[in-house]
């Protein structure tokens, strides 16, 4: 696997881990609020975070 794909794979793993950590630490937050927080932290669009969490398309 080339470097770029490996970096993206690592980023996606960290996005998922962060999502579930934020969700666990803030149980009263809605999924939307958690997703927005993760998107801000990683400088990604909310839709991209949703795709990563859901293993959609290229984010498997």
Secondary structure, DSSP 8 states (H G I E B T S, - for coil): --HHHHHHHHHHHHHHHHHHHHHHHTTTS-HHHHHHHHHHHHT--HHHHHHHHTT-GGG-
